[in-house]
Amino acid sequence: MTNINTEVVLRKLLDNIAKEHNYNDPNVSVRAITTDGASYSSMLYAATISTPNKEELQLFAKVANVGEIARSQLLLPLFDIERFAYKELLPAYEKIQDRNKLSNKDRLVWPKFYGCNPNLYEETVVLENLKTKGYVAYDRLKSIDWAYASKAVESLAKFHALSIAYGEENPTQYAELLAKMKFNPDSLNKMAGTFDKLVDMAVAVTKEDNKERLRQYILKESGFKNIDKFYQSTGLIILSHGDYKPSNLMHKTNKDGSIDVIPVDYQTISANSPIKDLYYLIFTGSDEEFRRHHYEQLIDHYYQQLCRALRNLNLDPEKHYPKKNYEKDLKDFMPFGLVLGVLALPVITVEAENAPSLQDENGLNSILTTKTSNLYPERLNGIVNDYVRWGIL
């Protein structure tokens, strides 16, 4: 792979966007955005397109920044999925919301899409810049609180309900889409060694009293050979977000103190259980104290909001996801919280200056050489403590 000048790639696309929107002889400015360790697959940019007597376009762009080795290891075609989301899936969801005449309060919102480049190693998407509307990313090193978490799961419930509604309206197409986006367990073979080393990293920072019980539980219940069960649920299967963590959500605090949350980063949509998204938010975005006070409250709130979102779309929650099925799925997926602690926390809690690169020759294995932060053992031990308290470990 040759080195790609991501700004040059972006500017070519921005020129095309300017022409499509009739910005004649435009002034195009581009500014790189630091990700502070929150983004590993893309270079991020803020851009503006302006011309006299027209409203300035305030844009946000993502340009692929993944090397050949990491691409061969990835479990999903990230950039293809994101283009599909913005060009096809989300517009279909918008039509469903329109047909059901949802109010602004009841709608799922996502950034406006302006254009993309599908070329290999130049994959780019350009969206509206939500920061110009007052939205900001959550501090990934800070635990979510109830005000934020409750709104985050409301948006998640809307996303999941729209998937179910899409399936009701397009059953054949939906079945084909789920089959296409179903997880392929064979792809895990590429990560076997990485998983074992991540387990060793986790055990090494676990408090002495829990070291052996964590190792034995992971090997027995959540070992590498069993991970695929979390990606092939026998319960409700929908189009899940796949990476529903605070750094992939934008939020705004309104004058009355209420919070609006907009999910972004649709690179990891896959056919899976809604519980995977819910647990992803909980176990990557919160600490032990939050879960001690709000875990039950949050999982109840999610289900209530899912039922509400389904009814808003003229669907029967009891038909599509009965409470007993939801509770069974919660129980079946419970080990996934520990899996996330092992797999995701080293990177999610990393300090910005130590964030791994997906461009180098180590590919995804660069995670293993990442210098972990002091927050990593704190968050991991918090999850372990939860599982001991819940009688699982």
N, C-alpha and C positions, 0 to 999 in steps of 0.2 A: 504493500500500500504506500503510495506517495503522500507526502504531507499536504494537507489541504489548508489553504488560507480561508478560514471560516468567515471572516469579514467580507472578503471578496465574493464568496459564494452568496452571502446574504445580500450584498448590495445589488447583485444581478436580479435577485428575486424582488427586491424592493423597487427596482426600476420598473419591472413588469407590473407590480401592484399599482404603482403611480399611474402608469398608462391606463390600466383597467378602470381606475377611478377618476380619470380625466384630470390628473394633476399635470398640467402642461409646464414644461421647463421647471421641474420641481427642485426644491432644495431638500436633499436627503441627508439626514445626520444619523450616525450610528455610534452607540456607546456600549462598550462591554460592561456586563454586570457581574460582580463577584457573587459566587454562589455560597460562600462561607461554608463550604463542605456539604451543601444540601443537594447538589446535582452532580452526577458522575457520568451521565451518558451524553450530555450536551453542553455546548458553550451557549451562554445566555447573553442577549443584547436588548437594549432599549433603542428604539428608532423613532424618528419623526419624519413625516413627509409633508411638506408645506409648499404652497404656491399662493400668490396674491388672490384675495377675494374668495378663498375657500377655507373651510375649517381644517385645521391641522390634524393629520392622522397621527395618533399616539399609539405606537405599536410595541409589541414584545415578541422576540424571536428566539427560537431554539435551533441550533445547528449541531448536527451529530458530531460527537467527539469520542467515538468508540473504535478502537483498533481492530485489526483483523482477527487476532487471537481471541479477544473478549467476545467478538461477534460469534465466533464458532462455539463459544461456551454458553451463550445466552439461551435461556429456555424459551424465549418468545421473540418474534421479529418486531422489536419495539417500535421502530419508526414506521413500518407498514401499518401496524395496529393504530398508531396515533393518527395517521392520515385517514384511515378508514373511519375512525371515531368522529373527526371533525368534518369530513366530507360527506359521510353517509349516515352513520348511526345517530349522532346527535341531531342532525336535521330531521331524521325520522321521528325521534323523540319529541322534537318541537312540534311537529304536526299532530302528534298524539295529544300534547298539552293543549294545542289550539282547538282541536276537535272537542275536547272535554271542557273547553272554556275555563281553564284554570286561572285563578286570580294570580297577581304577581306574588303574593305571599305563598301560594301553594305550588308555584313552578320551581323546577330545578333550573338553575342558571349556570351558564358556562361562558367562557370568553368568546367573543365574536371572532370567527375565522376569516383571515384575509388571503391566504395562499400558502403554497408548499412547493418544495423541490423534492422529487422522489429519487433523484439520482444517487447511486451507491456512493457512500462516504460523503455525500453532500446533503443528506436528508435534512430538510429544514421545514419548520412550520412557523407562520407568522400570525399572531393573534392581536387582539386589542390589548393595550397595556392597562391592566386592572389597577395598577398603582396610581394612575392618574385619576381614578375614581375613589381613591381613599382606601383601597384594599392593600393589605400587607400580609406577608407570610408569617406564620407563627414561629417563634424561636424554638428550633428543634431540640435545644438543650434544656428546655424548660418544660416541666410537666403541664399537661392540659389541666384546666380547671372545669368546674361544672358548667359555667356559662358557655364556654367554648365547646366543650364536649357534647353538650345537649344539642347545640345547633349543628355540629358536625355530623351527628348521627341522623338528624332530621334530613339533611341534604343527602346522606347516604341512603336513607329509606326511600327518598324520592327517586334516586338513581336506580335502585333495585326494583321499585314498583314499575318504572317505565320499561325496564327489561321484560317484566312479566306481561305488561300490556302489549309490548311489541310482539311477544310470542303469541298472544291471543289473536292479534290482528293479522299476523303473518306466520302461521304455524309451520308451513313447509320450509319457508326461507329461514325461519328461526331455528328449526331443527338442523338444517344444513350448517347454519352459522355456529351453533353450539358444537356440532361435530368437528367443524374446522378449527375451532378455538379451544378444543379440549386439550388438556395437558397430556403431553407425551412422556410417559415415565422413562422411556429409553434415554431421554436427554439428561436424566439425573446421573447416569453413569459417568458423565464427564466431570461431575462434581464430587465423586465419592471421597477422594483423598482430601479435598477441601473441607468437607463436612467433618471428617474425623479430626482434622487439625483444629477446627473451630470448637469442637467438643472439648478437646484438650485445653484450649484457651479458656473456655467457660469454666471448666472444673478447676483450673489453676487459680481463678479469682474468687471461687465460691468459698464461703466460710467453712472452716474445717468440719464442723458438725454435719454439714450437708453435702460434702464433696462426693462421697461414695454413693449416697442415695440418688444424687443427681445423675451421676454417670450410669448407674444401673438402670434408672428409669428411662433415660434417653435411649440406651442400647436396647431395652426391652420393648418399650411402648412407642418411642419416637425415633428409633434408630434410622439410619440412612435408608435401609431397605424398606422401611415403613412410611417414609415421608410421602410417597405417592398417594397414600390413602387420604391425605389432606388436600390433594389436588384432584381427587376422583370421588367426591362425595356421592353417597347413594341417596341422599336426601334431595331437597330442592336444588336444582341447577339453574343458574341465571348467568347473565353477562356481568361478572363482578369487576370492580375497579382494579383490584390486584395489588395496589400499592397505596392504600388509603391511610396515609400518615400525615401529621400536621404540616410537614414541609411541602406536601402536595395539595394543600388547601390554602386559599386566600380568604382573609376575613376582614370585616370592617365593623367598627363599633359606631353605632348610630348615636345621635344626640340624646335619645331617651335611654341609652345604656344597653339597648338590645344589640345583638350581633348577627351579622349576615355572613354565611360561609359559602364559598364557591369552590367546588372541587376542580382541580386542574390536573395536568399530566396523565393523559389517557393512554400511555404506552403499554400498559400491562393488563389491559382488559382481557379476560379469559372466561371460559365456561367453568363456573365453580359455584360453591355454596356462598350464600350471603354472609354466613358466619365468618368466613375467612376475612372478609373486609372488616367486619365489626371487631374481631379479635386483633386484626392488624392495627387498627386505631388504638385500641385499648393497651396492648402490650408493647407497642413501640412509642406511643405518645404520652403515657402516664407513668407515674411512679407508684410505689407501694402505698403511700399515704392516700393518694387519690382513689386507688382501687379499694382500699379498706373502707372508705366512706361512700364511694359512689358506684362500685362495680355492679351490684345488683340493680341499683337505680338506673344505670345507663343501659343495661341489657333489656330492662323492662321498657324504658323510654324508646329504644330503637323499635321494639316490636309494636308498641302503640303507634309510633309514627309511620311504620310500614303499613299497618292496617288503615290508618288515616289516608295515606297516599294512595293505596289501592282503591279505597272507596271513592276518592276524588276522581279516579279514572274509571269509575263504574264497574269495579271488580270486587268480588267477594273474598275477603281475607280467609274465611273459613274454608273456602274451596281451594285457594291457591297456596296457603301456608298456615294450616291450623296451629294453634298455640302448642299443642302436644308435639307436633313435628318440629317446631322451633326449639322447644326445650330438649328434645332428643338430639337435634343437631348441635346445640350448645354443649351437651355432654360429650358427644362423639368427637367434637373438635377441641375439647379442653386441652389435650396435650400440645396443640398447635402453639399455645402461648409460650411454652418452653422452647419449642423449635424456633420460634421467632427470636426469643432471647439469645439463643445460641447463634443463629444465622445472621440476624439483622443488627443487633445492638452494637457490635464492634464498629460498624460503619455509621450507624445512625447517631451514635454519641461521640464520634471522632471530632477532635478539634480541627478547625478549618485548615490550619497549616499542615496537618498530617493526613488530609483526605487522600484516598488512593486514586490513582489514575487508571482509566480503562484503555489508555492508548499504548501502554508499554508492552513489552514482550511477555510479561507475566499474566496478562489478561485479568480474569477475575481472581486469580490467585494473589494478586497484589493486595487483596484484603488481608491475607495472612501475614503480611509484613507491615501492616499498618500499626502505627503506634497508638494504642488505645488511650482513651482519656480516663481521668479519675471518675467520671460519671458512669463509665461502663460497668465496673464491678458493683457500684451502688444500685444501678437499675437491674442488673442481672440478679443480684442477691435479693432484691425486692420481689422479683418474680418467683424465685425459689422459695422465699418466705411465704408468699401467697399460697403456693402449692402445698407447702407443709401445713399451713393453717387450714386449708380446705380439705386436708386429709388425703391428698393425691400422692404426695411424695412421702 
